[in-house]
Amino acid sequence: QPLISSSKWLQLHGLKRNKLTLSQILSQIGFQHRKDYVTTLGKLVASRYADGLFPQYKRAQDGSVYNLTAKKELILHFVDCLMGAIELYNQRMEWLTSESRQIFGVIQERCIVIVLDFGTAAPADFDLCRDALSLVLMEQVTQIAKFNLIWAAQDLMKWQQKSTPVSEHTVKSAVVWLWKLDHMTAASHTRSAEALLEAMSDDAVSS
């Protein structure tokens, strides 16, 4: 799936885009039973000619009543469409909460710098962090334009001097660099800030 926000995804695949909201469906399978104010009569007049002719549906949200005129086939068509939408939403939710997206969310920027601050992580946790970072590099960074890695260790370490175009070779190189890092004691808090400032100094990085 493309690395886009959920709001953008809903614009492309949501119920409204596919004319599957309740209001949109009701307008296609019937018409609203109206009560309007007629100025010449000076009172509310209800369109009662449909009373008893059609099944009716009352919306809980606003109390409006719709006369349903569609044939069974059309209603079953909307049932199929809604079931398909539910399945698509389920797939999106599973995708959003799986693999690297569980930790990093969905990367939407075209150029990123990942700042590595492992703090006082034990060697086993250090490896778990590197596993997670390797996963995000292989799954998501491969779909963007440029990237870099900066380690906020006792001495700042950069994978490259500035953000580098993404390719199969550069991503593999970054993963190899990541796994060559030696486990070290915690860096000072100022190192983390320095690493962030260094990341922001890259002209290609917007945030």
N, CA, C and O of each residue as an XYZ file, in Angstrom:
828
protein
N       0.847     -1.193      0.000
C       0.000      0.000      0.000
C       0.882      1.243      0.000
O       1.977      1.218      0.563
N       0.429      2.326     -0.619
C       1.239      3.546     -0.656
C       1.377      4.170      0.720
O       0.509      4.014      1.579
N       2.485      4.882      0.918
C       2.749      5.530      2.202
C       2.013      6.863      2.254
O       2.609      7.921      2.049
N       0.711      6.804      2.530
C      -0.102      8.010      2.618
C      -0.841      8.020      3.950
O      -1.029      6.978      4.576
N      -1.256      9.209      4.373
C      -1.983      9.338      5.630
C      -3.360      8.702      5.507
O      -3.856      8.464      4.405
N      -3.968      8.431      6.660
C      -5.306      7.845      6.643
C      -6.328      8.812      6.055
O      -7.270      8.384      5.389
N      -6.150     10.121      6.294
C      -7.094     11.095      5.716
C      -7.014     11.080      4.197
O      -8.040     11.149      3.521
N      -5.793     10.990      3.652
C      -5.634     10.908      2.197
C      -6.193      9.589      1.679
O      -6.828      9.550      0.625
N      -5.957      8.511      2.420
C      -6.471      7.203      2.014
C      -7.996      7.222      1.959
O      -8.592      6.657      1.042
N      -8.631      7.872      2.941
C     -10.095      7.950      2.962
C     -10.620      8.789      1.798
O     -11.699      8.512      1.274
N      -9.872      9.806      1.393
C     -10.272     10.584      0.224
C     -10.322      9.715     -1.025
O     -11.133      9.946     -1.921
N      -9.451      8.719     -1.076
C      -9.376      7.842     -2.250
C     -10.299      6.633     -2.144
O     -10.849      6.181     -3.148
N     -10.469      6.110     -0.934
C     -11.177      4.835     -0.771
C     -12.332      4.886      0.220
O     -12.942      3.854      0.501
N     -12.644      6.052      0.753
C     -13.669      6.156      1.787
C     -15.077      6.006      1.252
O     -15.301      5.954      0.043
N     -16.020      5.939      2.178
C     -17.433      5.763      1.808
C     -17.937      6.930      0.963
O     -18.657      6.727     -0.015
N     -17.559      8.149      1.340
C     -18.055      9.317      0.612
C     -17.593      9.299     -0.835
O     -18.370      9.601     -1.741
N     -16.331      8.945     -1.057
C     -15.779      8.900     -2.421
C     -16.534      7.886     -3.277
O     -16.716      8.088     -4.477
N     -16.968      6.799     -2.654
C     -17.650      5.731     -3.383
C     -19.172      5.794     -3.268
O     -19.873      4.836     -3.594
N     -19.678      6.957     -2.792
C     -21.121      7.185     -2.681
C     -21.800      6.106     -1.837
O     -22.843      5.563     -2.201
N     -21.165      5.816     -0.695
C     -21.683      4.763      0.178
C     -22.002      5.257      1.586
O     -22.210      4.447      2.490
N     -22.044      6.579      1.785
C     -22.505      7.062      3.086
C     -24.015      6.836      3.158
O     -24.669      6.630      2.135
N     -24.561      6.875      4.373
C     -25.998      6.615      4.533
C     -26.832      7.590      3.711
O     -27.778      7.178      3.039
N     -26.497      8.859      3.755
C     -27.256      9.858      3.003
C     -27.190      9.587      1.501
O     -28.192      9.700      0.795
N     -25.999      9.229      1.022
C     -25.838      8.962     -0.415
C     -26.617      7.728     -0.847
O     -27.212      7.705     -1.925
N     -26.610      6.693      0.006
C     -27.356      5.477     -0.344
C     -28.856      5.745     -0.331
O     -29.572      5.324     -1.239
N     -29.333      6.444      0.696
C     -30.771      6.727      0.789
C     -31.265      7.527     -0.405
O     -32.379      7.309     -0.880
N     -30.445      8.452     -0.893
C     -30.863      9.252     -2.044
C     -30.948      8.422     -3.321
O     -31.602      8.825     -4.283
N     -30.284      7.257     -3.332
C     -30.287      6.403     -4.520
C     -31.339      5.292     -4.442
O     -31.666      4.674     -5.455
N     -31.865      5.043     -3.249
C     -32.846      3.958     -3.135
C     -34.227      4.466     -2.714
O     -35.134      3.671     -2.469
N     -34.385      5.784     -2.631
C     -35.687      6.313     -2.240
C     -35.702      7.829     -2.277
O     -34.837      8.450     -2.895
N     -36.687      8.424     -1.614
C     -36.768      9.885     -1.544
C     -37.273     10.272     -0.163
O     -37.974      9.512      0.506
N     -36.893     11.482      0.240
C     -37.225     11.923      1.595
C     -38.701     12.300      1.700
O     -39.247     12.970      0.824
N     -39.330     11.863      2.773
C     -40.722     12.198      3.087
C     -40.697     13.560      3.777
O     -40.351     13.652      4.955
N     -41.056     14.604      3.058
C     -40.841     15.963      3.536
C     -42.072     16.577      4.194
O     -43.211     16.227      3.883
N     -41.811     17.492      5.099
C     -42.822     18.360      5.676
C     -42.300     19.786      5.520
O     -41.368     20.191      6.214
N     -42.898     20.535      4.616
C     -42.398     21.867      4.307
C     -43.417     22.940      4.671
O     -44.623     22.694      4.710
N     -42.907     24.116      4.931
C     -43.757     25.279      5.224
C     -44.176     25.935      3.907
O     -43.323     26.370      3.133
N     -45.462     26.008      3.654
C     -45.982     26.631      2.434
C     -46.413     28.052      2.783
O     -47.328     28.265      3.578
N     -45.736     29.011      2.174
C     -45.961     30.416      2.525
C     -47.394     30.857      2.229
O     -48.013     31.562      3.026
N     -47.915     30.431      1.067
C     -49.264     30.883      0.681
C     -50.328     30.360      1.636
O     -51.341     31.022      1.862
N     -50.104     29.174      2.199
C     -51.063     28.610      3.147
C     -50.750     29.020      4.582
O     -51.614     28.982      5.459
N     -49.494     29.415      4.804
C     -49.101     29.831      6.138
C     -49.023     28.695      7.126
O     -49.252     28.905      8.317
N     -48.703     27.482      6.667
C     -48.606     26.352      7.585
C     -47.723     25.255      6.993
O     -47.383     25.281      5.810
N     -47.355     24.275      7.857
C     -46.594     23.111      7.412
C     -47.510     22.163      6.639
O     -48.632     21.889      7.064
N     -47.026     21.671      5.513
C     -47.789     20.717      4.716
C     -46.924     19.478      4.505
O     -45.797     19.583      4.020
N     -47.438     18.325      4.861
C     -46.696     17.074      4.703
C     -47.065     16.401      3.390
O     -48.221     16.422      2.968
N     -46.048     15.794      2.743
C     -46.311     15.065      1.498
C     -46.791     13.666      1.863
O     -46.005     12.720      1.890
N     -48.060     13.544      2.139
C     -48.610     12.289      2.650
C     -49.043     11.325      1.548
O     -49.557     10.241      1.825
N     -48.827     11.732      0.291
C     -49.296     10.866     -0.793
C     -48.568      9.524     -0.803
O     -49.061      8.557     -1.384
N     -47.394      9.458     -0.161
C     -46.633      8.214     -0.170
C     -46.964      7.320      1.016
O     -46.471      6.194      1.095
N     -47.795      7.805      1.947
C     -48.118      7.009      3.124
C     -48.702      5.656      2.728
O     -49.697      5.584      2.006
N     -48.076      4.596      3.206
C     -48.582      3.252      2.949
C     -48.169      2.665      1.620
O     -48.371      1.473      1.386
N     -47.579      3.492      0.718
C     -47.180      2.980     -0.595
C     -45.799      2.327     -0.587
O     -45.542      1.390     -1.343
N     -44.912      2.829      0.276
C     -43.530      2.355      0.281
C     -43.089      2.021      1.707
O     -43.597      2.588      2.675
N     -42.138      1.096      1.820
C     -41.489      0.911      3.125
C     -40.777      2.211      3.493
O     -40.303      2.933      2.616
N     -40.705      2.504      4.777
C     -40.067      3.747      5.199
C     -38.913      3.473      6.155
O     -38.910      2.499      6.908
N     -37.929      4.375      6.095
C     -36.769      4.282      6.982
C     -36.603      5.619      7.682
O     -36.566      6.665      7.035
N     -36.503      5.585      9.001
C     -36.331      6.806      9.781
C     -34.905      6.887     10.295
O     -34.428      5.988     10.987
N     -34.234      7.974      9.948
C     -32.857      8.178     10.394
C     -32.842      8.619     11.849
O     -33.522      9.570     12.235
N     -32.058      7.913     12.643
C     -31.986      8.249     14.066
C     -31.281      9.590     14.290
O     -31.557     10.297     15.260
N     -30.352      9.929     13.361
C     -29.556     11.140     13.572
C     -30.416     12.398     13.588
O     -30.270     13.235     14.479
N     -31.301     12.538     12.624
C     -32.083     13.777     12.517
C     -33.589     13.540     12.458
O     -34.359     14.494     12.345
N     -34.017     12.287     12.531
C     -35.445     11.984     12.523
C     -36.099     12.059     11.164
O     -37.316     11.903     11.062
N     -35.320     12.295     10.104
C     -35.899     12.363      8.759
C     -36.382     10.990      8.313
O     -35.821      9.963      8.698
N     -37.419     10.988      7.506
C     -38.029      9.741      7.029
C     -37.841      9.637      5.526
O     -38.050     10.605      4.795
N     -37.446      8.461      5.071
C     -37.263      8.212      3.645
C     -38.230      7.129      3.181
O     -38.408      6.111      3.849
N     -38.849      7.360      2.031
C     -39.656      6.344      1.368
C     -38.741      5.530      0.460
O     -38.081      6.082     -0.420
N     -38.703      4.229      0.674
C     -37.784      3.373     -0.075
C     -38.476      2.813     -1.311
O     -39.490      2.122     -1.215
N     -37.908      3.125     -2.478
C     -38.526      2.731     -3.753
C     -37.683      1.740     -4.546
O     -38.136      1.244     -5.577
N     -36.472      1.440     -4.095
C     -35.565      0.599     -4.867
C     -36.017     -0.861     -4.852
O     -36.663     -1.328     -3.914
N     -35.656     -1.558     -5.920
C     -35.899     -2.993     -5.971
C     -34.853     -3.723     -5.131
O     -33.795     -3.185     -4.803
N     -35.184     -4.952     -4.801
C     -34.319     -5.756     -3.940
C     -32.901     -5.866     -4.512
O     -31.921     -5.850     -3.767
N     -32.803     -5.978     -5.840
C     -31.494     -6.158     -6.471
C     -30.567     -4.977     -6.182
O     -29.377     -5.160     -5.925
N     -31.125     -3.763     -6.227
C     -30.292     -2.581     -5.980
C     -29.837     -2.535     -4.521
O     -28.694     -2.178     -4.235
N     -30.721     -2.891     -3.610
C     -30.339     -2.896     -2.193
C     -29.258     -3.947     -1.933
O     -28.321     -3.696     -1.175
N     -29.380     -5.108     -2.550
C     -28.356     -6.143     -2.395
C     -27.023     -5.690     -3.000
O     -25.953     -6.061     -2.517
N     -27.103     -4.892     -4.049
C     -25.875     -4.331     -4.637
C     -25.147     -3.453     -3.616
O     -23.926     -3.527     -3.479
N     -25.918     -2.614     -2.898
C     -25.291     -1.761     -1.888
C     -24.774     -2.579     -0.711
O     -23.764     -2.219     -0.106
N     -25.448     -3.662     -0.382
C     -24.951     -4.565      0.671
C     -23.576     -5.097      0.275
O     -22.651     -5.105      1.087
N     -23.445     -5.542     -0.975
C     -22.159     -6.060     -1.459
C     -21.082     -4.975     -1.410
O     -19.951     -5.225     -0.993
N     -21.454     -3.762     -1.843
C     -20.490     -2.656     -1.836
C     -20.025     -2.339     -0.415
O     -18.838     -2.098     -0.192
N     -20.944     -2.338      0.540
C     -20.589     -2.036      1.922
C     -19.745     -3.150      2.531
O     -18.825     -2.875      3.301
N     -20.043     -4.394      2.202
C     -19.215     -5.500      2.698
C     -17.800     -5.394      2.143
O     -16.826     -5.673      2.842
N     -17.694     -4.982      0.864
C     -16.374     -4.777      0.283
C     -15.624     -3.650      0.972
O     -14.414     -3.738      1.183
N     -16.348     -2.585      1.324
C     -15.731     -1.452      2.019
C     -15.235     -1.874      3.397
O     -14.150     -1.471      3.818
N     -16.023     -2.682      4.099
C     -15.615     -3.171      5.422
C     -14.331     -3.986      5.311
O     -13.418     -3.835      6.123
N     -14.268     -4.843      4.307
C     -13.072     -5.665      4.108
C     -11.856     -4.786      3.807
O     -10.760     -5.043      4.306
N     -12.055     -3.740      2.983
C     -10.963     -2.829      2.652
C     -10.489     -2.077      3.891
O      -9.287     -1.894      4.081
N     -11.432     -1.637      4.743
C     -11.080     -0.953      5.980
C     -10.309     -1.891      6.903
O      -9.330     -1.484      7.529
N     -10.750     -3.147      6.988
C     -10.041     -4.123      7.825
C      -8.610     -4.320      7.347
O      -7.686     -4.400      8.157
N      -8.426     -4.399      6.022
C      -7.085     -4.559      5.463
C      -6.210     -3.365      5.803
O      -5.037     -3.516      6.146
N      -6.792     -2.179      5.705
C      -6.033     -0.962      6.031
C      -5.613     -0.964      7.505
O      -4.474     -0.628      7.829
N      -6.540     -1.346      8.399
C      -6.221     -1.372      9.821
C      -5.137     -2.397     10.132
O      -4.239     -2.134     10.932
N      -5.223     -3.560      9.503
C      -4.201     -4.589      9.714
C      -2.843     -4.091      9.229
O      -1.820     -4.329      9.872
N      -2.840     -3.400      8.095
C      -1.599     -2.871      7.529
C      -1.010     -1.790      8.428
O       0.200     -1.758      8.655
N      -1.870     -0.900      8.943
C      -1.406      0.195      9.799
C      -0.796     -0.307     11.106
O       0.080      0.344     11.675
N      -1.254     -1.456     11.578
C      -0.813     -1.957     12.890
C       0.119     -3.154     12.763
O       0.228     -3.956     13.690
N       0.793     -3.280     11.619
C       1.700     -4.408     11.414
C       3.109     -3.913     11.101
O       3.305     -2.796     10.624
N       4.068     -4.764     11.379
C       5.472     -4.578     11.033
C       5.992     -3.207     11.476
O       5.700     -2.778     12.592
N       6.754     -2.514     10.630
C       7.414     -1.280     11.070
C       6.430     -0.166     11.398
O       6.767      0.761     12.133
N       5.222     -0.249     10.862
C       4.242      0.818     11.108
C       3.749      0.818     12.561
O       3.255      1.836     13.045
N       3.880     -0.316     13.257
C       3.505     -0.358     14.672
C       4.313      0.635     15.489
O       3.802      1.217     16.445
N       5.591      0.836     15.113
C       6.492      1.682     15.877
C       6.625      3.071     15.258
O       6.580      4.081     15.960
N       6.786      3.107     13.951
C       7.123      4.362     13.287
C       5.924      5.043     12.627
O       6.053      6.156     12.117
N       4.765      4.394     12.630
C       3.655      4.953     11.876
C       3.937      4.859     10.389
O       4.767      4.055      9.963
N       3.259      5.669      9.599
C       3.455      5.666      8.151
C       4.308      6.876      7.772
O       3.907      8.019      7.991
N       5.465      6.623      7.214
C       6.349      7.714      6.784
C       5.766      8.349      5.529
O       5.576      7.675      4.517
N       5.482      9.652      5.597
C       4.877     10.340      4.457
C       5.822     11.336      3.798
O       5.581     11.759      2.668
N       6.905     11.721      4.495
C       7.838     12.680      3.932
C       8.676     12.024      2.834
O       8.895     10.812      2.847
N       9.139     12.836      1.891
C       9.957     12.320      0.798
C      11.435     12.255      1.171
O      12.198     11.502      0.566
N      11.840     13.045      2.171
C      13.233     13.024      2.613
C      13.254     13.018      4.137
O      12.644     13.883      4.766
N      13.941     12.065      4.733
C      13.973     11.965      6.191
C      15.392     11.734      6.693
O      16.247     11.203      5.984
N      15.614     12.149      7.939
C      16.829     11.778      8.662
C      16.371     11.099      9.947
O      15.614     11.684     10.722
N      16.819      9.884     10.175
C      16.471      9.149     11.389
C      17.592      9.339     12.399
O      18.746      8.996     12.144
N      17.225      9.896     13.559
C      18.193     10.093     14.641
C      18.119      8.903     15.589
O      17.050      8.585     16.110
N      19.242      8.254     15.808
C      19.301      7.064     16.649
C      19.809      7.455     18.039
O      20.941      7.915     18.190
N      18.968      7.267     19.037
C      19.360      7.544     20.415
C      18.964      6.327     21.249
O      17.811      6.197     21.659
N      19.925      5.441     21.495
C      19.632      4.186     22.184
C      19.737      4.307     23.701
O      19.397      3.369     24.421
N      20.202      5.450     24.190
C      20.273      5.660     25.633
C      21.074      4.577     26.332
O      22.180      4.234     25.913
N      20.498      4.040     27.409
C      21.192      3.013     28.206
C      20.702      1.607     27.864
O      20.732      0.711     28.708
N      20.256      1.420     26.637
C      19.701      0.122     26.242
C      20.714     -1.002     26.458
O      21.895     -0.868     26.138
N      20.224     -2.105     27.004
C      21.060     -3.296     27.158
C      21.380     -3.860     25.778
O      20.676     -3.558     24.815
N      22.436     -4.678     25.663
C      22.801     -5.223     24.345
C      21.638     -5.904     23.623
O      21.495     -5.744     22.411
N      20.806     -6.659     24.341
C      19.675     -7.339     23.692
C      18.669     -6.321     23.156
O      18.145     -6.477     22.052
N      18.403     -5.275     23.947
C      17.472     -4.230     23.497
C      18.062     -3.434     22.337
O      17.351     -3.008     21.427
N      19.385     -3.244     22.392
C      20.093     -2.564     21.314
C      19.860     -3.294     19.988
O      19.626     -2.665     18.956
N      19.926     -4.626     20.027
C      19.690     -5.423     18.824
C      18.231     -5.358     18.380
O      17.944     -5.334     17.183
N      17.303     -5.328     19.353
C      15.892     -5.205     19.002
C      15.624     -3.884     18.293
O      14.860     -3.829     17.329
N      16.263     -2.816     18.780
C      16.115     -1.508     18.132
C      16.648     -1.559     16.704
O      16.043     -1.008     15.785
N      17.776     -2.218     16.532
C      18.354     -2.300     15.192
C      17.497     -3.168     14.269
O      17.414     -2.909     13.069
N      16.867     -4.190     14.828
C      15.920     -4.990     14.034
C      14.770     -4.109     13.525
O      14.397     -4.161     12.353
N      14.218     -3.294     14.445
C      13.096     -2.421     14.079
C      13.519     -1.406     13.028
O      12.778     -1.143     12.080
N      14.708     -0.835     13.194
C      15.202      0.157     12.240
C      15.485     -0.474     10.879
O      15.210      0.129      9.841
N      16.028     -1.671     10.885
C      16.261     -2.376      9.618
C      14.946     -2.605      8.892
O      14.868     -2.480      7.669
N      13.904     -2.944      9.665
C      12.593     -3.208      9.078
C      12.021     -1.948      8.429
O      11.499     -2.003      7.316
N      12.119     -0.809      9.126
C      11.560      0.422      8.559
C      12.356      0.848      7.326
O      11.787      1.405      6.387
N      13.655      0.595      7.322
C      14.458      0.917      6.141
C      14.022      0.089      4.941
O      13.869      0.617      3.839
N      13.823     -1.205      5.152
C      13.476     -2.107      4.049
C      12.030     -1.933      3.584
O      11.735     -2.088      2.398
N      11.130     -1.612      4.516
C       9.703     -1.548      4.180
C       9.250     -0.179      3.695
O       8.468     -0.073      2.750
N       9.745      0.865      4.346
C       9.197      2.191      4.059
C      10.194      3.140      3.397
O       9.848      3.844      2.449
N      11.435      3.159      3.897
C      12.411      4.079      3.322
C      12.655      3.757      1.845
O      12.981      4.647      1.060
N      12.497      2.500      1.474
C      12.668      2.122      0.060
C      11.650      2.801     -0.849
O      11.825      2.800     -2.068
N      10.587      3.383     -0.286
C       9.540      4.004     -1.100
C       9.625      5.532     -1.145
O       8.800      6.183     -1.788
N      10.643      6.116     -0.448
C      10.750      7.569     -0.455
C      11.933      7.992     -1.334
O      12.477      7.176     -2.078
N      12.329      9.265     -1.250
C      13.344      9.784     -2.170
C      14.755      9.794     -1.579
O      15.693      9.310     -2.210
N      14.911     10.348     -0.363
C      16.248     10.499      0.213
C      16.200     10.232      1.714
O      15.152     10.376      2.342
N      17.347      9.838      2.291
C      17.388      9.564      3.728
C      18.811      9.638      4.252
O      19.781      9.674      3.495
N      18.902      9.660      5.579
C      20.204      9.573      6.245
C      19.971      9.063      7.662
O      18.843      9.071      8.154
N      21.053      8.618      8.319
C      21.008      8.146      9.702
C      22.060      8.889     10.501
O      23.186      9.069     10.039
N      21.694      9.321     11.703
C      22.644      9.965     12.615
C      22.535      9.283     13.976
O      21.437      9.129     14.511
N      23.667      8.877     14.530
C      23.673      8.213     15.830
C      24.134      9.197     16.891
O      25.234      9.742     16.810
N      23.279      9.422     17.893
C      23.592     10.341     18.980
C      24.415      9.624     20.037
O      23.980      9.480     21.180
N      25.599      9.176     19.657
C      26.498      8.501     20.586
C      27.385      9.552     21.246
O      27.171     10.753     21.086
N      28.395      9.074     22.000
C      29.303     10.023     22.654
C      29.948     10.950     21.632
O      30.175     12.131     21.895
N      30.234     10.396     20.476
C      30.663     11.200     19.331
C      29.625     10.981     18.235
O      29.362      9.843     17.845
N      29.036     12.065     17.739
C      28.012     11.923     16.701
C      28.562     11.151     15.514
O      29.669     11.417     15.045
N      27.784     10.196     15.036
C      28.177      9.430     13.861
C      27.073      9.531     12.813
O      25.893      9.354     13.117
N      27.472      9.817     11.579
C      26.518      9.939     10.482
C      26.799      8.849      9.463
O      27.949      8.557      9.137
N      25.718      8.253      8.966
C      25.906      7.251      7.905
C      26.458      7.932      6.650
O      27.414      7.439      6.050
N      25.872      9.043      6.255
C      26.383      9.859      5.160
C      26.435     11.308      5.624
O      25.747     11.675      6.577
N      27.226     12.119      4.979
C      27.353     13.522      5.379
C      26.059     14.300      5.166
O      25.791     15.261      5.887
N      25.267     13.900      4.197
C      23.968     14.531      3.961
C      23.014     13.484      3.406
O      23.432     12.391      3.026
N      21.729     13.824      3.361
C      20.719     12.857      2.894
C      21.074     12.364      1.503
O      21.538     13.122      0.651
N      20.844     11.079      1.294
C      21.296     10.378      0.090
C      20.101      9.782     -0.656
O      19.173      9.280     -0.022
N      20.109      9.830     -1.988
C      19.002      9.224     -2.751
C      18.806      7.750     -2.405
O      19.770      7.009     -2.209
N      17.550      7.345     -2.335
C      17.206      5.963     -2.003
C      17.418      5.060     -3.211
O      16.998      5.373     -4.325
N      18.064      3.955     -2.970
C      18.206      2.900     -3.973
C      18.378      1.594     -3.226
O      18.566      1.594     -2.010
N      18.316      0.500     -3.929
C      18.521     -0.798     -3.277
C      19.896     -0.840     -2.615
O      20.052     -1.370     -1.515
N      20.889     -0.277     -3.298
C      22.256     -0.293     -2.768
C      22.384      0.555     -1.509
O      22.973      0.109     -0.525
N      21.833      1.791     -1.525
C      21.999      2.675     -0.362
C      21.252      2.148      0.857
O      21.735      2.282      1.981
N      20.092      1.558      0.652
C      19.351      0.998      1.793
C      20.130     -0.172      2.406
O      20.252     -0.265      3.627
N      20.652     -1.056      1.562
C      21.452     -2.175      2.074
C      22.693     -1.659      2.801
O      23.080     -2.193      3.840
N      23.309     -0.621      2.248
C      24.496     -0.034      2.880
C      24.159      0.525      4.256
O      24.940      0.371      5.194
N      22.998      1.176      4.385
C      22.585      1.734      5.664
C      22.338      0.629      6.686
O      22.692      0.777      7.856
N      21.736     -0.469      6.257
C      21.477     -1.586      7.167
C      22.796     -2.188      7.646
O      22.946     -2.501      8.828
N      23.742     -2.349      6.740
C      25.061     -2.877      7.120
C      25.735     -1.942      8.119
O      26.295     -2.399      9.116
N      25.686     -0.628      7.856
C      26.270      0.370      8.777
C      25.624      0.280     10.153
O      26.307      0.350     11.175
N      24.318      0.125     10.171
C      23.568      0.038     11.421
C      24.046     -1.135     12.261
O      24.216     -1.011     13.474
N      24.262     -2.277     11.610
C      24.643     -3.477     12.353
C      26.133     -3.535     12.686
O      26.577     -4.436     13.397
N      26.899     -2.581     12.175
C      28.313     -2.494     12.539
C      28.533     -1.582     13.742
O      29.639     -1.519     14.279
N      27.471     -0.864     14.175
C      27.612      0.008     15.338
C      27.900     -0.829     16.579
O      27.302     -1.885     16.786
N      28.818     -0.343     17.393
C      29.143     -1.024     18.649
C      28.250     -0.504     19.763
O      27.964      0.691     19.839
N      27.812     -1.418     20.631
C      27.008     -1.005     21.780
C      27.864     -0.140     22.691
O      28.961     -0.531     23.090
N      27.349      1.043     23.013
C      28.122      1.984     23.821
C      27.287      2.469     24.997
O      26.074      2.261     25.042
N      27.955      3.120     25.951
C      27.225      3.679     27.083
C      26.363      4.836     26.621
O      26.522      5.344     25.511
N      25.441      5.250     27.493
C      24.486      6.284     27.127
C      25.200      7.578     26.765
O      26.175      7.977     27.403
N      24.690      8.214     25.733
C      25.194      9.530     25.367
C      24.561     10.573     26.279
O      23.520     10.325     26.888
N      25.185     11.727     26.369
C      24.598     12.790     27.174
C      23.367     13.339     26.472
O      23.177     13.153     25.269
N      22.519     14.033     27.267
C      21.306     14.602     26.690
C      21.631     15.616     25.599
O      20.869     15.781     24.647
N      22.777     16.299     25.747
C      23.124     17.302     24.738
C      23.417     16.654     23.401
O      23.212     17.271     22.356
N      23.898     15.409     23.417
C      24.177     14.711     22.152
C      22.886     14.497     21.357
O      22.876     14.628     20.133
N      21.805     14.168     22.057
C      20.528     13.967     21.365
C      20.089     15.259     20.682
O      19.650     15.248     19.532
N      20.215     16.375     21.408
C      19.837     17.667     20.837
C      20.740     18.023     19.667
O      20.279     18.529     18.644
N      22.049     17.750     19.828
C      22.981     18.039     18.738
C      22.648     17.219     17.498
O      22.729     17.719     16.376
N      22.272     15.955     17.703
C      21.927     15.090     16.569
C      20.686     15.611     15.854
O      20.622     15.600     14.625
N      19.694     16.070     16.633
C      18.487     16.628     16.025
C      18.806     17.891     15.232
O      18.305     18.074     14.123
N      19.638     18.758     15.797
C      20.030     19.979     15.086
C      20.790     19.643     13.810
O      20.620     20.290     12.777
N      21.627     18.624     13.902
C      22.380     18.201     12.726
C      21.432     17.685     11.641
O      21.626     17.955     10.456
N      20.404     16.939     12.061
C      19.422     16.432     11.102
C      18.680     17.587     10.434
O      18.457     17.578      9.224
N      18.298     18.584     11.242
C      17.547     19.724     10.709
C      18.392     20.615      9.816
O      17.855     21.381      9.016
N      19.714     20.522      9.946
C      20.585     21.362      9.123
C      20.649     20.888      7.679
O      21.124     21.614      6.805
N      20.170     19.669      7.423
C      20.151     19.147      6.059
C      19.075     19.890      5.266
O      17.892     19.815      5.598
N      19.483     20.596      4.231
C      18.566     21.443      3.467
C      17.408     20.668      2.842
O      16.343     21.234      2.597
N      17.611     19.379      2.586
C      16.581     18.588      1.916
C      15.470     18.150      2.869
O      14.399     17.731      2.431
N      15.735     18.252      4.189
C      14.778     17.778      5.178
C      13.828     18.928      5.551
O      14.272     20.013      5.926
N      12.518     18.673      5.442
C      11.543     19.730      5.715
C      11.094     19.749      7.162
O      10.676     20.792      7.664
N      11.173     18.603      7.851
C      10.728     18.569      9.252
C      11.430     17.447      9.974
O      11.201     17.241     11.166
